[in-house]
Amino acid sequence: MTDKSSVRYFDKSYLEHLYEQYNDRKFIHPDPLEFLYNYPDLKEKEVVGIIASSLAYGQVKQILRSVSGILSIMGKKPSEFLKKTTLQELESVFSNFKHRFTNGGELAVFLSNIGSILRKYGSLNCCFMKGYNKGNNIIPALLDFIRELRDGECDCYNSLVPLPTGKCAYKRLNLFLRWMVRKDNIDIGGWDNISASELIIPLDIHMYRIALEHKLT
């Protein structure tokens, strides 16, 4: 248990100091965000980002291994791979895939739906923007985006994409949005049509406890 007398309550200047100190890619490993750095084109970064963030649960070594295995199959242009590959082909390719609660069949449907979005809208950003109204709460657009990612699926448990009920934190999807919207030395940005001020912190229980302890929430 933390000694309450030793707790430092963070103020803005101290948080800015920490940001300047750690806003450097040399600190990023082992974070799945690092996969996005290998793709120069924004459309490819989007695809890699939604895959990496959706699999960002469990032990970090397993996350990196799972994401790396998927990307190695899809090649240098994962967006083109997904647009051209059928669900049946994806099911065959990833039949032996396993990442904690996610099996190859679930992954194949997820990737197939990403391919459908790319064929229909051209990019994940264009898909997201159809439900977005600048200055409004970002959640309606996020829920609409989730419906596209779950297209054709029943309203049942899915380890990669949550139900669009608005009743959960959507941590991994908010992590994806942070990567795509915020632009600095760590986060890649590119979705310039969304303001970073509208982002929701991808908060887990550990960060929540730290925030409570330091009176940030």
C-alpha positions in Angstrom: 0.0 0.0 0.0 1.3 3.5 -0.9 2.2 5.8 2.0 -0.2 8.7 1.6 2.3 11.1 2.9 4.7 10.2 0.1 2.2 10.7 -2.7 3.0 13.6 -5.1 0.0 15.3 -6.5 0.7 16.0 -10.1 0.2 19.6 -11.4 0.2 20.7 -15.0 3.8 21.8 -15.1 5.0 18.4 -13.7 2.9 16.5 -16.2 4.2 18.7 -19.0 7.7 17.9 -17.8 7.0 14.1 -17.9 5.6 14.5 -21.4 8.6 16.3 -22.7 10.9 13.7 -21.1 9.2 10.7 -22.5 7.9 12.0 -25.9 10.5 9.9 -27.7 10.2 6.7 -29.7 13.2 5.2 -27.9 10.8 4.5 -25.0 8.1 2.9 -27.1 9.2 -0.8 -27.1 7.4 -3.1 -26.3 4.2 -1.3 -27.3 2.1 -2.5 -30.3 2.1 1.1 -31.6 5.6 0.4 -32.9 4.2 -1.7 -35.7 2.6 1.4 -37.3 6.0 3.0 -37.7 6.9 0.4 -40.4 4.2 1.6 -42.8 4.6 5.0 -44.6 1.1 5.2 -46.0 -1.7 6.4 -43.8 -4.2 3.8 -45.1 -1.8 1.1 -44.1 -1.2 2.6 -40.7 -4.9 2.6 -40.1 -5.3 -1.1 -40.8 -2.2 -2.0 -38.8 -3.4 0.2 -36.0 -6.9 -1.3 -35.7 -5.5 -4.8 -35.7 -2.7 -4.0 -33.2 -5.0 -2.1 -30.8 -7.7 -4.7 -31.0 -5.3 -7.5 -30.0 -3.8 -5.3 -27.2 -4.9 -7.4 -24.3 -3.0 -10.0 -22.4 0.8 -10.3 -22.0 2.7 -7.8 -24.1 5.1 -10.5 -25.5 2.1 -12.5 -26.8 0.5 -9.3 -28.2 3.6 -8.5 -30.2 3.9 -12.1 -31.4 0.3 -12.3 -32.5 0.3 -9.0 -34.3 3.6 -9.7 -36.0 2.3 -13.1 -37.2 -0.8 -11.5 -38.8 1.2 -8.7 -40.5 3.8 -11.0 -41.9 1.0 -12.9 -43.7 -0.6 -9.7 -45.1 2.6 -8.3 -46.5 3.6 -4.6 -47.1 0.1 -3.5 -48.1 -2.3 -5.0 -45.6 -5.2 -2.9 -46.9 -4.8 -4.4 -50.4 -4.5 -7.8 -49.0 -7.8 -7.5 -47.0 -9.7 -5.9 -49.9 -8.8 -8.9 -52.2 -9.1 -11.8 -49.7 -12.4 -13.5 -49.0 -13.7 -14.6 -45.6 -13.2 -18.2 -46.6 -9.6 -17.6 -47.5 -9.0 -15.7 -44.3 -10.5 -18.6 -42.3 -8.1 -21.0 -44.0 -5.0 -18.8 -43.6 -5.6 -18.1 -39.9 -7.2 -21.4 -39.0 -4.4 -22.1 -36.4 -4.3 -18.6 -35.0 -4.8 -18.2 -31.2 -4.5 -15.2 -29.0 -5.9 -15.7 -25.5 -9.7 -15.7 -26.1 -9.4 -14.9 -29.9 -9.3 -17.8 -32.3 -8.7 -17.9 -36.0 -12.4 -17.8 -37.0 -13.1 -14.7 -35.0 -10.0 -13.0 -36.4 -11.0 -13.9 -39.9 -14.4 -12.3 -39.5 -12.8 -9.2 -38.0 -10.3 -8.9 -40.9 -13.0 -9.6 -43.4 -15.1 -6.7 -42.0 -12.1 -4.4 -42.2 -11.8 -5.4 -45.9 -15.5 -4.7 -46.4 -15.1 -1.2 -44.9 -12.1 -0.5 -47.2 -14.0 -1.5 -50.3 -17.1 0.5 -49.2 -15.5 3.7 -47.9 -11.9 3.7 -49.1 -10.4 4.0 -45.7 -11.1 3.5 -42.0 -11.0 7.3 -41.6 -13.7 7.9 -44.1 -15.8 5.2 -42.4 -15.4 6.8 -39.0 -16.1 10.3 -40.3 -19.6 9.4 -41.6 -20.8 9.3 -38.1 -18.8 12.2 -36.8 -20.0 15.7 -36.1 -17.2 18.2 -35.2 -17.6 19.6 -31.8 -20.0 17.0 -30.6 -19.2 14.0 -28.3 -17.1 11.5 -30.2 -19.0 8.5 -28.8 -21.8 8.4 -31.4 -19.2 8.2 -34.2 -17.3 5.5 -32.3 -20.4 3.4 -31.8 -21.2 3.7 -35.5 -17.7 2.6 -36.4 -18.1 -0.4 -34.1 -21.3 -1.4 -35.9 -19.3 -1.4 -39.2 -16.6 -3.5 -37.6 -19.2 -6.0 -36.4 -21.3 -6.0 -39.6 -23.3 -9.1 -39.9 -22.4 -10.5 -36.5 -24.9 -11.4 -33.8 -25.1 -9.4 -30.6 -22.9 -11.7 -28.7 -19.5 -11.7 -27.1 -16.5 -10.8 -29.3 -13.0 -10.6 -27.9 -11.9 -8.1 -30.6 -14.8 -5.6 -31.0 -17.2 -4.8 -28.1 -21.0 -4.4 -28.5 -22.0 -0.8 -29.5 -24.1 -0.3 -26.4 -22.3 2.7 -25.0 -21.9 0.8 -21.7 -18.2 0.0 -21.6 -14.9 2.0 -21.7 -13.9 0.9 -25.3 -10.4 1.1 -24.1 -8.7 -0.5 -27.2 -10.7 1.5 -29.7 -9.9 4.7 -27.8 -6.3 3.6 -27.9 -6.6 3.3 -31.7 -8.1 6.8 -32.0 -5.3 8.2 -29.9 -2.7 6.8 -32.2 -4.5 8.1 -35.3 -5.6 11.5 -34.1 -2.9 12.8 -31.8 0.4 13.8 -33.5 3.7 13.9 -31.7 6.9 11.9 -31.5 5.0 8.8 -30.3 1.5 8.9 -31.8 1.5 9.0 -35.6 -1.6 11.2 -36.2 -3.0 11.6 -39.7 -6.7 11.9 -38.8 -6.5 15.7 -38.9 -10.3 16.0 -39.3 -10.8 15.1 -35.6 -9.6 17.3 -32.7 -7.3 15.7 -30.1 -9.4 17.5 -27.5 -12.3 15.2 -28.3 -10.4 12.0 -27.5 -11.2 9.8 -24.5 -8.4 8.5 -22.4 -7.9 4.7 -23.1 -8.1 4.0 -19.3 -7.5 0.7 -17.7 -7.9 -0.1 -14.0 -4.2 0.5 -13.3 -4.2 4.0 -14.8 -7.5 4.7 -13.0 -6.0 3.8 -9.6 -3.0 6.0 -10.3 -5.3 8.9 -11.4 -7.3 8.5 -8.2 -4.2 8.4 -6.0 -2.8 11.6 -7.6 -6.1 13.4 -7.6 -6.3 13.5 -11.4 -9.9 12.3 -11.4 
